[in-house]
Amino acid sequence: MLLRNNFNAKAFVFSLEALIALLLFGLILFSLPLQKPLSLKEVLVVQQQDDLLRVWSYDFPFESEMVTDAKKLFDCFDLFVDSKKVFACSATTNNSVASEGILLDNLLLQHTIRIVSYFP
């Protein structure tokens, strides 16, 4: 009885190519930069910014009222309304968090509000 060779060259090449593709995919995943986890301070600042935007969405305030409200929460911040800088702080730190929202005023006109808060 003759022994037959069950080696299939096409299947071997396909399996080898699949293995190389999986290894390359794994190397690409491992080479991606990891994001720095948010600190508790950053999470708190983002939550305060989002809460402030939510309050402003109920009753759209004047720019001066926005600055007054933001001063109650943040020591140093920049406030932009429709890409116009309303209030600016001379920040000496590189730590900042920004939140942006689209709000409607009393005449249903759309405004983009951005708050950038700086913290130590």
Secondary structure, DSSP 8 states (H G I E B T S, - for coil): --------HHHHHHHHHHHHHHHHHHHHHHHS-------HHHHHHHHHHHHHHHHHHHS---HHHHHHHHHHH-SEEEEEETTEEEE------S-EEEEEEEEE-TT--EEEEEEEEE--
